[in-house]
């Protein structure tokens, strides 16, 4: 077992223990709430039970039965239909002007539990209140005369001591250790389905001025369903082994939460281009991007500087070049191992630069016997970095004045097929000014980058495909970037998707065409390639789409 796996296993085992400690503490809190509600409701029911009005006595009896049922529920503070309905029914008289009178339709508010002004909290806000309130004499959410305050204080002290003894597994930063403890407490709250809690009453008028009340009441309930202000980076450390089925569901849920968080790590190979619309808001590099994937030699000081600079400089939201670089790196990953340009590409007889640009954009992809040419992570790392380093004026590559260091940087990437011709010219991020576009070409003389406005418009068009057509726009996005022949290959490899009536054309018969509806399905057929219909309704000519395959 590797050290990383051993550490991860120990982390999960420890977190399971920590969560169990806090679950015990929060179960005490649930018992405090149940006892508190029971005493308050029984106090209300006592005079009603002595009433001579049969309807009033019957209502009190029903509420007593519902109270007992609610207290015996598995998750009494949850939002399961039966539990929340029972609690509302028990506390319903508080929604009428006169609790002593039987219910009637003319004097009845909508069934709900009154919430404090300002709406609900997130679970992490609730946990913050617990942590801060534990050191105070009286503060919400602690119930008067309850046992939770003492129990959770002991639990925090115990877990804090355990965390501090595991220095190989945890950082020395006490703030991060405290955040980890809070994240585990949030998990315990989620596991026990604590979705709402009794809270303090907030009055109005002159008597409401001054220090806020600390007296918990059963007439006001604070919902805990608000979105988290940010997702703790340590949340991934508190996943527990709770059975395969439950763990899979939990992991899926966590993945969905992580996808919505712009700063949380994500996987490019897992989302592929098919689901790239789900990560357009991401502001961080994917998990596949790693310094070690570049395999930088000791003498290559410029590469070291560039690869150390990029994680902090990466800004796909405000810099279209960075966003395009990431998408292009995924195109490379989908093409593996066919990620190299033709070795015999010739510009002989070509005098028109627009024609040369078209030739470069549509040149075939080929494979070579290169080590690591089937692993996506190095290409995601190096393609993204190469594009941004060469074209971003703020990069260390641009700032560097030593031609020899730049040559080492370029040679390193060229060995992987990552160079000006195969990346910048193929994806039309640059344009040729002369026919000298391979060895010996000079950046800024033989090849020049497209303008910032062109980059911005290019990204807007690509992004529009992802946004408007979701997963089915990935095919058109690649067509926009790299041409139809690349899009067809990625479709067969299931890196992009399309739908609707399409033309499938046998490779050995350019005339044989037949319609095939692949709504929501991938085409993965080495003998066929797919030609989607033109959005205006006419089929795109299949012969033209065969060129370059």
N, C-alpha and C positions, 0 to 999 in steps of 0.2 A: 504494500500500500504506500503511495506517495505521501510526502509530508503534507502537501496541500489537502489531499483527501482526508488524512488523519485529523488535521486541524479542523476541517469542515465538519467531520463526523463528531468531534469533541464539542464543537460549537453547538451543533444541533442537539446533542445529548444534554449539554449544560442548559441551553435555552428551554428545553422541555422541562427540566427541573425547576428553573426560575419561574416559568409560566405556571406550573403547578402550585408553587408557593403563593403567587398572586391570585390564582383562582380560588384558593382556600380563603384568602383575605376578602376577596370580593363576594364570596358566598356568605360571609359574615355580614357584609353590607346588605345583601339581599334579605337576609334574615332580619336585620335592623329595620329595613323598609317595610317588610311584611308585618312585623310586630307594631310598628308605628301606625301603619294604615289600619290594622285591626283595632287598635285601641281608640283611634280617632273615630272610626266608623261605629264601633260599639257604643261610644259615648253619644253619638248622634241618634243611634237606634233605640237607646234606652227609653227616652220619653215617648217615642213613637210606638214602642211595643206596649205601652200602658194605655194607649189611646182607645177610646170606645168606638172609633170609626173602624169598621172592618177593613175597608180599602187601605187605610193607613197601616193597620197592623199586618195586612197581607203583604204590602209593599216592603215593610221592614223585615218580614220573614224571608221574602225572596232575596233581599239584599244580603241578609245573613248567610243564606245558602250560597249565593254567588261569591261572597267574600271567602267562605271556606274553600270553595272550588278553586278560586284564584290563588289562594295561599298554597294549595297543593299542586299547582302547575309546575312543570319542569323548568320553565323559563318565565317566571311571573313578571319580569320587567321587559319581556320581549314583545315583539309586534306580531306574534302569531295571532291568527284571527280570534281564536277562542279566548286567549289570555287578555288581549286588549279589550275585547268586547265585555268580558266579565268585569274588568276593572272600571270601565266606563259606566257600566250598569250600577256598580256598587257606589260610585261617586256621582252619579247622574243628578241627584237632587241639588247639588251645588250649582247646577246650571239654571235653576228656576228662581224666581224672585222670592218664593216662600217655600223652603224645604219641607215645612210641616204639612203642606197641602199635597194631595195626590196629583200626579201628572195630568196635564191636559194639553191638547194641541195648540191652544191659543197662548199658552204661557210656557213654551218649551224651546230652548235653544237647540241648535244642531248637536248631535251626539259627538262629543270630543272632550279631550282633557285640556283645560286652559293652560296655555304656555306663557312664560314671562315675556315682557316687552323685548323686542329685538330678535325674536325667533330662537332657534335652537343653537346647539353647539356641536362641534365635532367631538369624537371620542378622545382625541388627543387634548382638546381643551379641557374636557372633563378630568382626564388624568392629571393635567397640570394643576387643576384646582385641588385634586386629592393630595398631590405632592406638597403644594404650598400650604394647604389647610392643615396638614398633619402636624405642623409645628405651632399652630395657633390655638388659642384657648377655645374659640368657637368660630366656626366658619363653615359655609356650605361646601360640599354636600353632606357633611356629617350630621347624623341624626342625634338629637339631644338624648343623652343617657344611653347611647348605643355603644357597641363593642368594636365597631369597625375602625375607629380612629386608632385605638391601641393596637389592633391586629395589623393594620396596614403599616403602621410605624415600625413594628417588629419585622414585618416582611421586607420592607425597604432596607432596613439595617442589615438583615440577614443576606439578602441578595447583593447589596452593596459590598459586603465583606467578601462574598464568594467571587464577585466580579474582580475585585482588587487582587485576589489571590491567584487569578488566572492571567497573569501578565503576558505569557506567551500567546494567549488567544485574543487579548484585548489591548487596545492602545493605552498609553500612559496618560492620555488626556482625560481628566476627570469629567469634563463636559460631555465628551462622547460616551463615556461609561454611563453617565446619568441619562443621556438620550437613549441609549440601548435599553436601560431599565424601563424608561417610559414606554418605549416601543413594545416591550414584553407585556407591560401592564395594559396597553391598548389591545394587544392580542387576547389577554385574559378577559377583558370587557367584551370583546367580540365573541369569544368562545361561549361566554355565559349569556349572550344575547341581551345585554343591558342596553336597551334602545331608548329608554326614557327614565327619568328619576324625579322624585319629589323635590321641589325647590322652594326658595323663599318667595314670599308675597311682596310685590312691589306696589306700594300705594301711590296715591296722587293727592294733591291738595297741600295745604300748609303743614299738615302733620307728617307728610312724607319727606320733608326736608331733613338734612343731617345725614348721619351715618346710616348706610344701608342695613336692612334687617339681616340678621343671621339665623333667624328662627325658621326652620323648615316647616312647611305646611303641606298637607295632603291635597290641597285645593289647586295647587299650581304644579305642573309637571314639565320638566325641561327635556325636550327631544334631543337626542344625540346623533342625529342623522346627517348633519351638515358635512359638506365636503371638507377634507383635510386641507389646511392652508398650504402644506407641502408634505411630500412623502419622505419619511426619514430614510436616509441612505442605508441605514442599518437594518431596515425591515427584512431584507433577504436573509439576515442572520437568525431570524426568529421563526423560521419555518419549522414545524415540528412533524415528527413521524406519527401521524394519526390514522394510519391505515392507508392502503394504496388508493382505494376509491376516493376517500375523503381528502387525501393528500393531493390527488390529481385535481380535484375540484378546487381545493385551496390554491394550488399553484396556478391554475387557470385564472382564478379570480385575481390573484396577485399580479399576474401578467397583464390582465386588462387594466388594472389600476396603474401599473407601471407604464403602460402604453400611453395613458392619458397625461402622464407627468412629463413635461418637456425636458426635465433635467435627469430623469432616471435612465440608466443604461438600457440599451435595446440590442437585439440581434438582427443584423442585416441579412444573414443567410436564412434565418427563420422567417422573416417577413418577405424576403425576396422583393422583386418589383411588383408582383401580383398584389401584395398588401402594403405597398409603399405609401398609399394614401393615408394609412393609419399612423405613420411616423413623420409626416411632413412638418409637424410642429416641434419635433425633437431638436434640441439645441446642443446635444452632446454627440460625440463620436460613438459608433456602435461597439459592442463588446469584441468584435473581430479585430478592431484597430488596436494594435499594441506595438510599443517600441521594439520589443524583442522580435516581432515578425519581420522587421526590416533587415535583420542580420548585419548590422553595421560594423565595419572593420575599424580597428583602432586608429588608423591613419586618416580615416574619413571624418574629419572634424566638422565639416559643413553639414553632412548628413545628421550627425549627432545633434547639432544645433537646430536644424530644421525640424527633426522629429520630436525634439523636446519643446519646440515653440508651438507646434500645431495644436495640441490639445487645448491650450489656453486661448489660442487665436481663432479656433474654429467657430464660425458664426453663420450657419446656413440660413438663418432667418433674415438677417440684414445684408448678407453678401451672397448674391445669386451665384457667383463663381463657386463658392464652397458647396452650395446645394447641388449644382451641376456635377461637381467633382465626385460627390458621394454617389449619385445615380450612375455615373459613368463607371465607377469602380464596381458597382453591382452588375452592370452589363458585362464587364470583364469576367467577373466571377461566374456568370451564367454561361459564358462562352468556353470556359476551361474544358479541356486543355487547348482548344483552338483559340489561342489568344495572341498569336504572333502575326506579323505582316508577311507578305510574300518576300522571299529573298531575291527573286528575279524581277521585282517590280521595275519597269522601265518607263522613263519619260521621253524616250527618243521620238522625235517628230512632233512633240507636243509644244505648241507655241501659245495657246490660249490658256491663261491662268484660271479662268472660271472652269474650263474643261478639265484642267489638271486637278482642281479642287474637287470636282465631281468624281473623278477617277479615284482619288485618295479616299473619299468618303464611302465609296462602294467597293473598295478592294477586298478580295476574299480574306477570310481568317484562315490561318493554317496552324497546325500543331507542330511542335518540335520536341525532340528528346531532351527535355530539360527537367532537372530535379525540382520537385515541388510545384510543377505546372498543373497539378490537379487540386491543390489546396487553396481554398478561397481566401482565407484570412490574410496571407501575405499580399495578395493582390488588392484586397480592399484597403489595406494599410498603405501600400506603396503607390497605387494609382491615385488615390485621394491626395496623398502628400505631394506627389510629383506635380499634379495639375496646379494645386494651390501654391506650391513653392515657386514654380516657374512663372505663374501669371499674377500672383498677388504682389503688388509693389511693396507691401510691408514685410514680406518674408525675408528671412536671413539670406536666402539665395540671391535676392535682388540687392540686398545691402552689401553682400560679399564682393570684394574687388579683386580677389585672387583667382585668375582664370584656371589655374591648376586644380584648385579645390572644386570649382564648378565642373571641371572635366571629370573628376572622380565621381562626383554626385551623379552626373548624367550617365556615365559609363555603367555605374552600378545598376541603375534602373533600366538601361537599354538591354542588359543581359536577360531581363525578364520580359522583354518586348514592350517595355514602358518607355516610349520616347516621343519626340515631337511628331514624327510621321504617324505612328500607330495610335497616338492618343489625341494630340491637339489638332492635327490635320484631319484625322479620320472622323472625329466628332465635331469638326468645324468650329473649334475654339480658336483656331488660327487660320490664316490663309497664305498660300505661297505667292511670293513675288518673282521667284525664278524657278527654274526646273531643278535646282540644287536643293532637294528636300530630304536627302538621306544623310550619308556620311559627309562631314565637312560643311554642312549647312550652318549659316550664322543666324542666330536669333536676332530679329530686328532688321536684318538685311535681306536674307533669302526667305525667311518666314516671319510674319508679324502677327501678334494677337489681334483678335477682333476687339472692337471698342467696348467700353463698359455698358453703353446703351444696348449694343447688340447682345451682350451677355444677359442683360436684364430681360430683354424681350424674349430671348431664347428660353430662359428659365420660366417666364410667365406662360409661354406656350406649352412647355413640358408639364408644368405644374397644373395647368388647366385640365389636361387629360386625366391626371390622377384625381383631381378634385371633382370634376363633373361626372366621370364615369367609374370612379372607384377602381375596383380590381380590374374591370374590363377596359379601363383606359391605359393600362400598362403597356399593351401592345402598341397603341398609337403613340405613346410617349417615347418608346424606343425607336419607332419609325421616324419621329421628329428628330431624334438625336443621332441615330446611327444608320438609318435606312431600313428598307423592308427586308433585305436578306438577313440582317442581324436579328430583326424582330421575329422572323419565321423560325430561325434556329432556337431562339429563347422560348418560343411558343412550344416547340417540340420538347425542350428540356424542362418545361413547366416553370419557367422563371417569369413569364408574362401570361396574360390571359386575354381572351376576346370572346365575343358572343354574337349571336344573330346569324342569319343566313350567310354562309360563306362558300367559296369555291375551293374545292380540294382538287389538286392537280397531280396526277401521277408523274413522277420524275421521268419515267421512260416513255411518256406519251404526252407531249405538250398540248395535244388537241383534246385529250380525254378530260372532260371537266364535269363535275357533278355537284349539286348542292348538298350541303350537309349542315344541319343545325347543331351547333355545339353550345347552346345556351347553358352557361354555367359549367361547361366541361372543358378540359384541356385536350388538345390534340397531341398525342405522343406516338407518332407513326413515322418511322424512318423512310417509308416509301412515299409519303405524302407531305405536301406543305400547304398551308392554309392561306387563302387570299380573301380577306374580308370584303364585304360589299362597300362600295363608296357610300358615304353618308347621304348623298343626294339620291340614292336609289339604284344606280346602275352598277353592275359588277365591275370591279377593277380588272383590267386585262391581265390574264394569268401569264401570258408570254413575257410581259414587261417585268413581272414579279420574279420570274425565274432567273433573270440576269443577276449574276453575282452570287448565286447559291453554290 
